[in-house]
Amino acid sequence: MIPFDFEYYQPASIAEAVQLYNDLQQNGKAPMYYGGGTEIITMARNSSIKTQAVIDIKQIPECQQLETKGQSLIIGAAVTLTAIAEANPFPLLTQAGSRVADHSVQNKITLGGNVCGTIIYHEAVLPLLLADSEVCISGINESRTESIHTVFDQQMRLNNGELVVQFKIPLEYTSLPHWHVKKTKLEKIDYPLITLCALKKDGAIRIALSGACSFPFRGRAMEKALNQPGEDLSKRVAQALQQLPGPLQDTVAGSSNYRRFVLGNLLEDAIDGLEG
């Protein structure tokens, strides 16, 4: 049970949604956009967040798109992980999304919710980073399309009141050789000890990770080490581990030393698999 009352709105257009947000905020309602609602409900129940108004975006047509247009795959922010898996237009994204939660919860978790939420893992963003995706964003004054590398830096960086509407993925990336693996402490479905996604494009391997550091990232410096021609694989992996963008997490789920050990093995398997 959520221990506070709130107003519920279900706009039918982007313009209506962002205007609602602006009006509600001016009235001190601390509004929140709502897709699947799994994170909002969980955090509200344990009093981690409080709002007086939620804006449900599921009735906005653009937020529900899942289609190919030109040379891009368009996925709306309110499309669930289950819908993505059933359509399977981007197998690496399907694999990453299918391990975020059990199937019943995947029916509610949306792509936008996983990418934009406050839980630090954001596993569904990893394929989007590797595929040089774009993010369609709308606010009260403008709509814009940005590279995901511009707006996602450890977490999604949005201006106040902005709504993520869609993700645009270049079609060429959706059929590339890829690799996905998730290691957890105990259960198949859990927060990751390490989640690794990889794509091979133009002979070079791209790597994105969640769970290693306290934020998800594409490891561009790691990629340089891993793609050195002629070098022994174990040496490349050792050099890549020196190029992490932050300290390895040290938690009850796994110490930093253990994560380093696991990550080293996962990198070797991924490179061996994609180069083999």
For each residue, the residues with C-beta under 8 A, 3 or more apart:
1: 45
2: 6 41 44 45
3: 44 45 47
4: 44 50
5: 52
6: 2 51 52 53 54
7: 24 29 52 53 54
8: 53 54 56
9: 20 24 53 54 55 56
10: 55 56 58 59
11: 16 17 20 55 56 57 59 60
12: 16 59 60
13: 16 17 60
14: 17 18 60 62 63 138 143 163 165
15: 18 19 138
16: 11 12 13 19 20
17: 11 13 14 20 21 33 55 57 60 138 163
18: 14 15 21 22 138 139 140 161 162 163
19: 15 16 22 23 140
20: 9 11 16 17 23 24 31 55
21: 17 18 24 25 31 33 55 140 161 163
22: 18 19 25 26 140 161
23: 19 20 26 27
24: 7 9 20 21 27 29 31 52 53 55
25: 21 22 28 29 30 31 160 161
26: 22 23
27: 23 24
28: 25 52
29: 7 24 25 51 52 53
30: 25 50 51 52 53
31: 20 21 24 25 51 52 53 54 55
32: 40 49 51 53 54 55
33: 17 21 54 55 57 163
34: 37 40 54 55 56 57
35: 56 57 58 63 77 78 110 112 113
36: 78 80 108 109 110 113
37: 34 40 41 54 56 108 113
38: 41 42 101 105 108 109 113
39: 42 43 113 117 118 119
40: 32 34 37 43 44 49 51 54
41: 2 37 38 44 45
42: 38 39 45 46
43: 39 40 46 48 49 118
44: 2 3 4 40 41 47 48 49 50 51
45: 1 2 3 41 42
46: 42 43
47: 3 44 50
48: 43 44
49: 32 40 43 44
50: 4 30 44 47
51: 6 29 30 31 32 40 44 54
52: 5 6 7 24 28 29 30 31
53: 6 7 8 9 24 29 30 31 32
54: 6 7 8 9 31 32 33 34 37 40 51
55: 9 10 11 17 20 21 24 31 32 33 34
56: 8 9 10 11 34 35 37 59
57: 11 17 33 34 35 60 63 77 78 112 163
58: 10 35 63 64 78
59: 10 11 12 56
60: 11 12 13 14 17 57 63 64 76 78 165
61: 64 65
62: 14 65 76 136 165 166
63: 14 35 57 58 60 76 77 78 79 112 165 166
64: 58 60 61 76 78 79
65: 61 62 74 75 76 79 166
66: 74 75 76 79 83 84 87 89
67: 73 74
68: 72 73 74 89 171
69: 72 74
70:
71: 170 171 172
72: 68 69 134 168 169 170 171
73: 67 68 89 90 168 169 170 171 174
74: 65 66 67 68 69 166 167 168 169
75: 65 66 79 84 89 111 166 167 169
76: 60 62 63 64 65 66 79 111 112 165 166 167
77: 35 57 63 110 111 112 113 116 163 164 165 166 167
78: 35 36 57 58 60 63 64 110 112
79: 63 64 65 66 75 76 83 84 110 111
80: 36 83 84 106 107 108 109 110 111
81: 84 85 97 98 100 101 106 109 110 111 114 124
82: 85 86 103 106 107
83: 66 79 80 86 87
84: 66 75 79 80 81 87 88 89 90 93 94 97 111
85: 81 82 88 94 97 98 106
86: 82 83
87: 66 83 84
88: 84 85 91 94
89: 66 68 73 75 84 93 174
90: 73 84 93 94 127 131 169 173 174
91: 88 94 95 174 178
92: 95 96 127 130 131 178 180 197 199
93: 84 89 90 96 97 124 127 128 169
94: 84 85 88 90 91 97 98
95: 91 92 98 99 178 180 197
96: 92 93 99 100 123 124 126 127 180 195 197
97: 81 84 85 93 94 100 106 109 111 114 123 124
98: 81 85 94 95 106
99: 95 96 123 180 182 188 189 195
100: 81 96 97 105 106 109 114 123 124
101: 38 81 105 106 109 189
102: 105 106 189
103: 82 106 107
104: 107
105: 38 100 101 102 108 109
106: 80 81 82 85 97 98 100 101 102 103 109
107: 80 82 103 104
108: 36 37 38 80 105
109: 36 38 80 81 97 100 101 105 106 113 114
110: 35 36 77 78 79 80 81 113 114
111: 75 76 77 79 80 81 84 97 114 115 124 167
112: 35 57 63 76 77 78 115 116 164 167
113: 35 36 37 38 39 77 109 110 116 117
114: 81 97 100 109 110 111 117 122 123 124 125
115: 111 112 122 124 125 128 152 156 164 167
116: 77 112 113 156 158 164
117: 39 113 114 122
118: 39 43 155
119: 39 122 191
120: 155 214 215 216
121: 191 192 195 210 211 216
122: 114 115 117 119 125 126 155 210 216
123: 96 97 99 100 114 126 182 192 195 210 216
124: 81 93 96 97 100 111 114 115 127 128
125: 114 115 122 128 129 148 152 208 210 216
126: 96 122 123 129 130 195 197 208 209 210 216 218
127: 90 92 93 96 124 130 131 178 197 199 208
128: 93 115 124 125 131 133 148 152 167 169
129: 125 126 133 148 149 152 208 216 217 218
130: 92 126 127 173 197 198 199 206 207 208 218
131: 90 92 127 128 169 170 173 174 199
132: 147 148 149 170 173
133: 128 129 147 148 167 168 169 170
134: 72 145 146 147 148 167 168
135: 145 146 147 148 151 152 164 166 167 168
136: 62 143 144 145 164 165 166 167 168
137: 143 144 145 146 151 158 162 163 164 165
138: 14 15 17 18 142 143 144 162 163 165
139: 18 142 143 159 161 162 163
140: 18 19 21 22 161
141:
142: 138 139
143: 14 136 137 138 139 165
144: 136 137 138
145: 134 135 136 137 168
146: 134 135 137 150 151
147: 132 133 134 135 150 151
148: 125 128 129 132 133 134 135 151 152 167
149: 129 132 152 218
150: 146 147
151: 135 137 146 147 148 156 157 158
152: 115 125 128 129 135 148 149 155 156 157
153: 157
154: 215 216 217
155: 118 120 122 152 215
156: 115 116 151 152 164
157: 151 152 153
158: 116 137 151 162 164
159: 139 162
160: 25
161: 18 21 22 25 139 140
162: 18 137 138 139 158 159
163: 14 17 18 21 33 57 77 137 138 139
164: 77 112 115 116 135 136 137 156 158 167
165: 14 60 62 63 76 77 136 137 138 143
166: 62 63 65 74 75 76 77 135 136
167: 74 75 76 77 111 112 115 128 133 134 135 136 148 164
168: 72 73 74 133 134 135 136 145
169: 72 73 74 75 90 93 128 131 133 173 174
170: 71 72 73 131 132 133 173 174
171: 68 71 72 73 174 175
172: 71 175 176
173: 90 130 131 132 169 170 176 199 201
174: 73 89 90 91 131 169 170 171
175: 171 172
176: 172 173 199 200 201
177: 199 200 274
178: 91 92 95 127 197 198 199 200 274
179: 196 197 198 199 269 270 273 274
180: 92 95 96 99 195 196 197 198
181: 195 196 266 269 270
182: 99 123 192 194 195 196
183: 192 193 194 195 262 266
184: 187 188 189 190 191 192 193 253
185: 190 193 253 254
186: 190
187: 184 190
188: 99 184
189: 99 101 102 184
190: 184 185 186 187
191: 119 121 184 211 253
192: 121 123 182 183 184 195 210 211
193: 183 184 185 211 253 254 258 259 262
194: 182 183 209 210 211 212 259 262 263 266
195: 96 99 121 123 126 180 181 182 183 192 209 210 211
196: 179 180 181 182 207 208 209 263 266 267 270
197: 92 95 96 126 127 130 178 179 180 207 208 209
198: 130 178 179 180 205 206 207 208 270 274
199: 92 127 130 131 173 176 177 178 179 205 206
200: 176 177 178 203 204 205 206 274
201: 173 176 204 206
202:
203: 200
204: 200 201 223 227
205: 198 199 200 223 226 227 270 271 274 275
206: 130 198 199 200 201 218 223
207: 130 196 197 198 218 219 222 223 226 240 267 270
208: 125 126 127 129 130 196 197 198 216 217 218 219
209: 126 194 195 196 197 212 213 216 217 219 263
210: 121 122 123 125 126 192 194 195 216
211: 121 191 192 193 194 195 249 259
212: 194 209 244 248 249 259 263
213: 209 217 244 245 246 247 248 249
214: 120 246 249
215: 120 154 155 246
216: 120 121 122 123 125 126 129 154 208 209 210
217: 129 154 208 209 213 245
218: 126 129 130 149 206 207 208
219: 207 208 209 222 223 240 243 244 245
220: 223 224
221: 224 225 243 245
222: 207 219 225 226 240 241 243 244
223: 204 205 206 207 219 220 226 227 240
224: 220 221 227 228 243
225: 221 222 228 236 239 240 242 243
226: 205 207 222 223 236 237 240 267 271
227: 204 205 223 224 236
228: 224 225 231 236 239
229:
230:
231: 228 235 236
232: 235 236
233: 236 237 268 271 272
234: 237 238 268
235: 231 232 238 239
236: 225 226 227 228 231 232 233 239 240 271
237: 226 233 234 240 241 264 267 268 271
238: 234 235 241 242 264
239: 225 228 235 236 242 243
240: 207 219 222 223 225 226 236 237 243 267
241: 222 237 238 244 260 263 264 267
242: 225 238 239
243: 219 221 222 224 225 239 240
244: 212 213 219 222 241 247 248
245: 213 217 219 221
246: 213 214 215
247: 213 244 250 256
248: 212 213 244 256 259 260 263
249: 211 212 213 214 253 254 256 259
250: 247 255 256 259
251: 254 255
252:
253: 184 185 191 193 249
254: 185 193 249 251 258 259 262
255: 250 251 258 259
256: 247 248 249 250 259 260
257: 260 261
258: 193 254 255 261 262
259: 193 194 211 212 248 249 250 254 255 256 262 263
260: 241 248 256 257 263 264
261: 257 258 264 265
262: 183 193 194 254 258 259 265 266
263: 194 196 209 212 241 248 259 260 266 267
264: 237 238 241 260 261 267 268
265: 261 262 268 269
266: 181 183 194 196 262 263 269 270
267: 196 207 226 237 240 241 263 264 270 271
268: 233 234 237 264 265 271 272
269: 179 181 265 266 272 273
270: 179 181 196 198 205 207 266 267 273 274
271: 205 226 233 236 237 267 268 274 275
272: 233 268 269 275 276
273: 179 269 270 276
274: 177 178 179 198 200 205 270 271
275: 205 271 272
276: 272 273
